[in-house]
């Protein structure tokens, strides 16, 4: 295993998953910004993918607690990072595809699939801000901790609508950022919206689960 990573056992509802994640996130960020000082290097964004963020844990727990019949459902996780919600869906029998804009995600995700005895998930190196990206249509679209900048909400909504099947469940988990209530205006006009809050062990604040049920 790459020395930069460690293995963490994560309890998700009644299930358990093993994840490779950064051993020292601060060290990874320091190394990243040290490299940025070299103008000859073209580097991707900071390595946010290498940590297990609370919103991903919240979304994974929410999916398992709902006990939905996911077998055979087409699922896409946007900004998947370590891919915990995707791993949950794959264990439940869904046909899962993942997407992230950081090139290092693919190898970490493949190792996390192997550690949890799951087939390697299809990975797309792409950004939802790229309007030329067309991956297909999905029954369920997931995202956790991707609502960090209000300016990107319109492009994210457009991406979701471009990839949503006629009947599509959209689940976006967030730790409670100030502008999140402004997300989803176009999605709310096309179906039913609910907001639920879920407490996760080890975290003081609840995770917000924004659920959009589209029927077009």
N, C-alpha and C positions, 0 to 999 in steps of 0.2 A: 504494500500500500504506500502511496505517496506520503512522505513525511509531513507534508503540510496539513494532512487530514487526520482526524480521529474518528472512532466509531461510537455512536451514541444510540442506546436502546430507548425507544420512544413508545410510551403507552398511548394508544388511541382507542378510547372507549374500551371494549373488551379485547382488542387486538394489540399486538406488539410489532413494531417495525425497527429494523436496524438501519441507521443512516450514517454515511460518511459525510462529515462536515468539517469546516476549517478548525484546526486545533487552536489557532490564535487569530481571530478576526482582525484585531488591531495590527498585528504584524503584517497581515495581507494588505491592509489599507496603506500602511507605511511604505511597503515595497512598491505598491502600485503608484503612489504619488512620487516616490523617488524616481521611478522610471519616467514619469511625465516630465521631469526636468530635462530630459533628452529630447530636443525638438525633432530628431531624426526618427523617433519611434512613433508609430501610429497605434495607440492602445485603445482597447474597448473601455467602456465605463467601469467604475470601481466594482470590485468583486462582491457585490451584495448577495450573489447567489449562494455563497458558501456557508450561510448561517441558517438555522431553523428559526424563522420569525414566528412570533405568537399568532399572527393571522393565519398562517399555514396550518399550525396546530389546531386552531379553532375551526377552520374549514374542514379539516380531516375528521375531527370529532363530530362535527355537525352532520357530515355525510353518513358516517356510521350510525349515529344515533337515529337518523331518520329511517334507516332500514329500507331504503328504496330498492325495487327490483332493477338492478343496473345491468344484469347479464345481457350482452349483445348491444347495449346502448353505445352510441358513438360519443366520445367525450374528448374535449380539447381543454387543456390547462394553459392559460396565457401567463407568461412570466413565471415558468414553473420552478426555477431554481432547483432545490434538492428533490422536488417532486413528491412530497408526502401526500397531498390530496390525490395525485395521480396514482400513486402506489395503492392507496385505499380503494380507488375505483377499479383498478386492475385486479386486485384480490377479490373483488365482488363480481368479477366476470365481464366488466365493460371493455369495449374496444377503445383504448386510450391513446391519444396523441398529445404531444407536449410541444411547447414553443417557448423560446427565450432568445434574447438578443445577445447574450454573452457566449462566445464560442467555447468556453471551458465547461459549460453546463453538460454537454452531451456525454462526456466521459464519466463525470460524476454520477449522472443519472443512470447510466448503464451499469455502473458498479453498484448503485443502490438497488437496482432491479435484481441483480445477481444475488446480493446479500439477502434479499427477501424472497428468493426462489420464484421470481416472476420473469416472464419473457421481456427482453429489452423493448422499451416503448419507442414508437416512432417519434423522432425529434425533428423539429423544424427550427433552423437558425433564422430568426426573423423578428421584426418589431411590429407591433400593432399600429405604429405610427406610419408605416410604409403602406400607402394606399394601393400599391400594386400587388400586395400579398393576397393570394386566394388559395386557401388550403382545402376547401370543400365545405360541407354542411354538417352540423353536429347537433345531437339531441340534448347535450349538456355542455355548457361552457363555464369554466371555472377560472377564478383569479383570486390571489390573496396578496395583500399589501401592494397593489398596483395603482392606487388612487392618490399618489403622493403629490401630484401637481395638477391643479385645477385646469390649467391650459390644455392638458392632454385629454380631458374628458370627451370632447366631441369626436376626436379621432378614435378613441377606445370604443365609444358607442357605435360609430360607423363600422368599425372592424367586427364588433359582435353581431350587428345586424347583417353584415355581409356573410357571416359564417353560421348563422342560426338556421336550423331546420324550421319547417312550418310550425311545429310545436317544439319549443326549446325551453329548457330550464337554465337560467343563468344565475350563478352564485358567486358573489364577490364579497370576500372577507376583508375587513379593515379594522385597525386598532382604534379608530375613532378620530380621524383627522378633522380639522375644523371645517373644511369645505365639502366633505363627502355628501352632505345632503343635497348638493347641487348636481351630483352624478345621476345619470339615468333618465333625464327628461324625455329623450326620444324613445327609450325602452318602455317607460311607463304608459305611453300612449298606445302601445301595441299589446298590452296584456295586464296581468295582475302583479302588483308589487307588495312585498312584505319585508319588514325589518325585524330581525330577532337578535338578541344579545346572548352570548354564551360565555360563561366563566371557564377559564382553563387553569388547571392546577399549576401553581408556581407564578401566576401573573395576577397583578392587583386589579387591573381593569378588564372589563368584558370585551370580547371581540364582537364586532357588528357583522352580521351576515345579511347582506342585501340580496334578496331573491326576486327575480323577475321571471314570471311564467308567460312566455309569448305564445300567442295562438293567432297565426296570420292566414 
